[in-house]
C-alpha cells in the first residue's frame, strides 16, 4: 500500500504544481460585486418603499384631521339650521319681518265656490318676551319727525274680504279614475 500512497502523492504533487500557488481572487471578484450590488439595491428599494409608506401615512393622517374638522363644521351648521327651524325662532323672525299669523283658512272648490269664511290676517298683541328695547339713546335732529312706533301706524281694515263666487274658469271634468 505504500506504493499506491506514494503514487497518489506524486500525482497530487504534480497537479498542485500545475495550479498557481496562493489564493485566486480573479474568480471571486464578480461574485462579490454581484452580492454587494444586490444588497445595495435591496437597501435602496427598502428606503424608497419606507419613504412612500411614510408619505402615505402622513397624507392619511392629514385627511383624517380634515375629515374631523369638516365633520365638526357640518355638525355646527346642522345645529344652526336646527335652531333656526324651531317654531319659536321661526315665529320671532316672522314677526320681525312684519308677518302676522293667518286666520282661519278659506278654500276654493273645483267648481269655483269658496268653502270657509276668509278673514283678513290682523296683528295680535305679541308676548312681551321677545320685544326689542326702544331706541331712546338715538338723538332726533330738530325739524325732522322721530321714529314711529308700531301703534302709530294706521290700523288695518277690519272688514272681511268677500271673494267673488263666480267661476272664471270652467269646472274640470273627471276622467273616470
matplotlib code that plots the C-alpha trace (Angstrom):
import matplotlib.pyplot as plt

x = [0.0, 2.8, 3.3, -0.2, 0.0, 3.3, 1.7, -1.2, 1.2, 3.1, 0.1, -1.3, 2.1, 2.2, -1.3, -0.5, 2.4, 0.2, -2.1, -0.8, 0.1, -1.8, -5.5, -7.2, -9.1, -9.9, -12.8, -14.3, -14.4, -17.6, -19.4, -18.6, -19.6, -22.9, -23.6, -22.7, -24.9, -27.8, -27.5, -27.2, -30.2, -32.3, -31.3, -32.2, -35.5, -36.4, -35.6, -37.8, -40.6, -40.3, -40.4, -43.5, -45.3, -44.4, -45.7, -48.9, -49.2, -48.8, -51.3, -53.8, -53.4, -53.9, -57.0, -58.3, -57.7, -59.5, -62.4, -62.7, -62.7, -65.3, -67.5, -67.3, -68.2, -71.1, -72.4, -72.2, -74.0, -76.7, -77.1, -77.6, -80.1, -82.0, -82.0, -83.4, -86.0, -87.5, -91.1, -90.3, -87.4, -89.5, -92.3, -89.9, -88.2, -91.6, -92.8, -89.5, -90.3, -93.8, -95.7, -98.7, -100.4, -103.1, -106.7, -109.0, -108.3, -110.7, -110.5, -111.5, -113.5, -113.0, -116.3, -115.1, -117.1, -115.4, -115.7, -115.0, -115.1, -112.0, -110.7, -108.0, -105.0, -104.5, -101.6, -102.4, -100.5, -97.4, -95.9, -93.5, -90.7, -89.2, -89.8, -86.7, -85.7, -86.8, -84.0, -84.2, -80.5, -80.5, -80.9, -83.5, -82.5, -84.9, -87.3, -87.5, -90.1, -88.9, -89.2, -92.7, -93.9, -95.9, -99.0, -98.8, -99.3, -102.9, -105.0, -105.8, -109.3, -111.5, -113.9, -113.6, -112.7, -115.6, -114.4, -116.4, -118.4, -118.5, -116.2, -113.8, -112.6, -114.8, -115.0, -112.6, -114.0, -113.4, -111.5, -113.1, -110.3]
y = [0.0, 2.3, 2.3, 3.5, 6.2, 7.4, 7.3, 9.4, 11.8, 12.0, 12.7, 15.3, 16.9, 17.2, 18.5, 21.1, 22.2, 22.8, 25.2, 28.5, 28.8, 31.2, 32.2, 33.1, 36.5, 36.8, 34.3, 35.8, 39.5, 39.3, 37.3, 39.7, 42.7, 40.9, 40.3, 43.9, 45.3, 43.1, 44.2, 47.9, 47.7, 45.9, 48.6, 51.4, 49.8, 49.3, 53.0, 54.1, 51.8, 53.1, 56.7, 56.0, 54.4, 57.3, 59.8, 57.8, 57.7, 61.5, 62.1, 59.7, 61.5, 64.9, 63.6, 62.2, 65.6, 67.4, 65.0, 65.6, 69.3, 69.2, 66.8, 69.3, 72.2, 70.2, 69.4, 73.1, 74.1, 71.5, 72.9, 76.4, 75.1, 73.2, 76.3, 78.5, 75.8, 75.8, 77.0, 79.8, 81.1, 81.0, 82.9, 85.5, 86.1, 86.3, 88.9, 90.9, 90.9, 92.2, 89.0, 88.1, 84.7, 83.9, 83.5, 80.6, 79.5, 79.5, 77.1, 77.2, 74.2, 72.8, 74.4, 77.9, 78.2, 79.2, 77.0, 78.6, 82.3, 84.2, 86.7, 89.3, 88.5, 91.0, 91.6, 90.2, 91.6, 89.5, 88.3, 90.9, 88.3, 89.0, 92.7, 94.7, 97.7, 101.1, 103.2, 106.1, 106.8, 107.9, 111.8, 113.0, 116.2, 119.1, 119.7, 116.0, 113.5, 110.9, 107.2, 105.9, 103.3, 100.3, 101.6, 104.9, 103.0, 103.0, 100.1, 97.5, 97.4, 95.0, 94.4, 90.8, 90.3, 88.8, 86.8, 86.6, 83.4, 83.4, 81.0, 82.4, 79.0, 76.1, 73.2, 70.3, 67.2, 63.8, 61.2, 58.1, 57.2]
z = [0.0, 0.4, -3.2, -4.0, -1.4, -3.0, -6.4, -5.2, -3.5, -6.7, -8.8, -6.3, -6.2, -10.0, -10.1, -7.4, -9.4, -12.4, -10.5, -9.3, -5.7, -3.5, -3.4, -6.6, -6.3, -10.0, -9.8, -6.6, -7.7, -10.0, -7.3, -4.6, -6.8, -7.6, -3.9, -3.0, -5.8, -4.8, -1.2, -2.1, -4.5, -1.8, 0.8, -1.6, -2.6, 1.1, 1.8, -1.1, 0.0, 3.6, 2.3, 0.2, 3.1, 5.4, 2.9, 2.6, 6.4, 6.7, 3.9, 5.6, 9.0, 7.3, 5.5, 8.8, 10.5, 7.7, 7.8, 11.6, 11.1, 8.3, 10.4, 13.3, 10.9, 9.4, 12.9, 13.9, 10.7, 11.4, 14.9, 13.5, 11.0, 13.7, 15.9, 13.1, 12.3, 15.8, 15.9, 18.4, 16.3, 13.1, 14.8, 16.2, 12.8, 11.0, 13.5, 12.9, 9.2, 9.9, 9.3, 11.3, 11.9, 9.4, 10.4, 9.6, 6.0, 3.1, 0.3, -3.4, -4.6, -8.1, -9.2, -8.2, -4.9, -1.7, 1.4, 4.7, 5.7, 4.5, 7.0, 6.9, 9.0, 11.8, 14.1, 17.5, 20.5, 20.9, 24.1, 25.7, 26.0, 22.5, 22.2, 21.3, 23.6, 22.2, 20.7, 23.1, 23.1, 19.4, 19.3, 16.8, 14.9, 15.3, 12.5, 11.4, 12.6, 15.1, 14.7, 14.6, 16.9, 15.7, 17.4, 15.4, 12.1, 10.8, 11.9, 9.2, 8.0, 10.0, 7.1, 5.9, 2.2, 0.3, -2.6, -5.8, -6.1, -9.9, -11.5, -14.1, -15.4, -16.3, -13.8, -14.6, -16.0, -14.4, -16.4, -14.8, -12.5]

ax = plt.figure().add_subplot(projection="3d")
ax.plot(x, y, z, "-o")
ax.set_aspect("equal")
plt.show()
